[in-house]
Amino acid sequence: VVGGSDTTIGQYPHQLSLRVTGSHSCGASLIGTTRAVTAAHCTGSAIAVYSILGGTTDRTVTNCATCVLRDLNFLNRHPAYDGNAPGYPNDVAVIGFAAVATNTNLQAISLATPSDGNFAGDSCVITGWGQTGSIGGLPDALQLATMNVLTNADCTNTWGAVRINDGHICVSAAGRSACSGDSGGPLECSNRLAGATSWGEASCDPSYPSVYTRVSYFYTWIIAQ
């Protein structure tokens, strides 16, 4: 997260770290005791390399009273995901693991549904352990930024109609952006999971909207997994 600030996992207990061979790769959001939502582009490798870490503010701490570390036993990318198409359409995946015992730092978040509307004009929160600038490493502590949700028409004005579709939700704020390492992680609006980080400007320039997969658009597919 560019332009964000330190937060704690107790404030965002649905936030997970999706790890590849033990190192943070992407974010994910806990949606049930055995399931989480992430981005399809985070899940291109064999299932055996992935694990999830939850219950910790510091992504480097795997052993703590509330920490939960699980290998994946389920991975399903959206069948229509296309990583070569403009705007990376249908960039959503559901991952699964042996049931976790929830605690104060590990709680599922409710999915946004179509009846929740498009959230345009709302102030929402993005979180993650992604880069805090175009260069440099990942922060140890979970970061948050408050963002404004755009209409898809406004987002299209920046990114073009070929890239933005109904399955996207875009957010913007002065000096703030999602960045590499935030992918798959949550956009939270009104205590609902409204988005999963998908893509943005390559150097995480905050003058460009950050683009998320719109969870409500994929609600039926997600809950079927």
Secondary structure as the mmCIF struct_conf table of DSSP 4:
data_model
#
loop_
_struct_conf.conf_type_id
_struct_conf.id
_struct_conf.beg_label_comp_id
_struct_conf.beg_label_asym_id
_struct_conf.beg_label_seq_id
_struct_conf.end_label_comp_id
_struct_conf.end_label_asym_id
_struct_conf.end_label_seq_id
STRN STRN1 VAL A 2 VAL A 2
TURN_TY1_P TURN_TY1_P1 GLY A 3 GLY A 3
STRN STRN2 SER A 5 ASP A 6
TURN_TY1_P TURN_TY1_P2 ILE A 9 GLN A 11
BEND BEND1 TYR A 12 TYR A 12
TURN_TY1_P TURN_TY1_P3 PRO A 13 HIS A 14
STRN STRN3 GLN A 15 VAL A 20
TURN_TY1_P TURN_TY1_P4 THR A 21 GLY A 22
STRN STRN4 SER A 23 LEU A 30
BEND BEND2 GLY A 32 THR A 34
STRN STRN5 ARG A 35 THR A 38
HELX_RH_3T_P HELX_RH_3T_P1 ALA A 40 CYS A 42
BEND BEND3 SER A 45 SER A 45
HELX_RH_3T_P HELX_RH_3T_P2 ILE A 47 VAL A 49
STRN STRN6 TYR A 50 GLY A 54
BEND BEND4 GLY A 55 GLY A 55
BEND BEND5 THR A 57 THR A 57
STRN STRN7 ASP A 58 ASP A 58
TURN_TY1_P TURN_TY1_P5 ARG A 59 THR A 60
BEND BEND6 CYS A 64 CYS A 64
TURN_TY1_P TURN_TY1_P6 ALA A 65 THR A 66
STRN STRN8 VAL A 68 ASP A 71
BEND BEND7 ASN A 73 ASN A 73
STRN STRN9 PHE A 74 ARG A 77
TURN_TY1_P TURN_TY1_P7 PRO A 79 ALA A 80
TURN_TY1_P TURN_TY1_P8 GLY A 83 ASN A 84
BEND BEND8 ALA A 85 ALA A 85
TURN_TY1_P TURN_TY1_P9 PRO A 86 GLY A 87
TURN_TY1_P TURN_TY1_P10 PRO A 89 ASN A 90
STRN STRN10 ALA A 93 GLY A 96
BEND BEND9 ALA A 98 ALA A 98
HELX_LH_PP_P HELX_LH_PP_P1 ALA A 99 THR A 102
STRN STRN11 ASN A 103 ASN A 103
TURN_TY1_P TURN_TY1_P11 THR A 104 ASN A 105
STRN STRN12 LEU A 106 LEU A 106
STRN STRN13 SER A 110 LEU A 111
HELX_LH_PP_P HELX_LH_PP_P2 ALA A 112 ALA A 112
HELX_RH_3T_P HELX_RH_3T_P3 PRO A 114 ASP A 116
TURN_TY1_P TURN_TY1_P12 ALA A 120 GLY A 121
STRN STRN14 SER A 123 GLY A 128
BEND BEND10 TRP A 129 TRP A 129
BEND BEND11 THR A 132 GLY A 136
BEND BEND12 ASP A 140 ASP A 140
STRN STRN15 ALA A 141 ALA A 141
STRN STRN16 GLN A 143 VAL A 149
HELX_LH_PP_P HELX_LH_PP_P3 LEU A 150 THR A 151
HELX_RH_AL_P HELX_RH_AL_P1 ASN A 152 TRP A 159
TURN_TY1_P TURN_TY1_P13 ALA A 161 ARG A 163
TURN_TY1_P TURN_TY1_P14 ASP A 166 GLY A 167
STRN STRN17 HIS A 168 SER A 172
STRN STRN18 ALA A 173 ALA A 173
TURN_TY1_P TURN_TY1_P15 ALA A 174 GLY A 175
STRN STRN19 ARG A 176 SER A 177
TURN_TY1_P TURN_TY1_P16 SER A 180 GLY A 181
TURN_TY1_P TURN_TY1_P17 SER A 183 GLY A 184
STRN STRN20 PRO A 186 CYS A 189
TURN_TY1_P TURN_TY1_P18 SER A 190 ASN A 191
STRN STRN21 ARG A 192 TRP A 199
TURN_TY1_P TURN_TY1_P19 ALA A 202 SER A 203
TURN_TY1_P TURN_TY1_P20 PRO A 206 SER A 207
BEND BEND13 TYR A 208 TYR A 208
STRN STRN22 SER A 210 ARG A 214
HELX_RH_3T_P HELX_RH_3T_P4 VAL A 215 PHE A 218
HELX_RH_AL_P HELX_RH_AL_P2 TYR A 219 ILE A 223
TURN_TY1_P TURN_TY1_P21 ALA A 224 ALA A 224
#
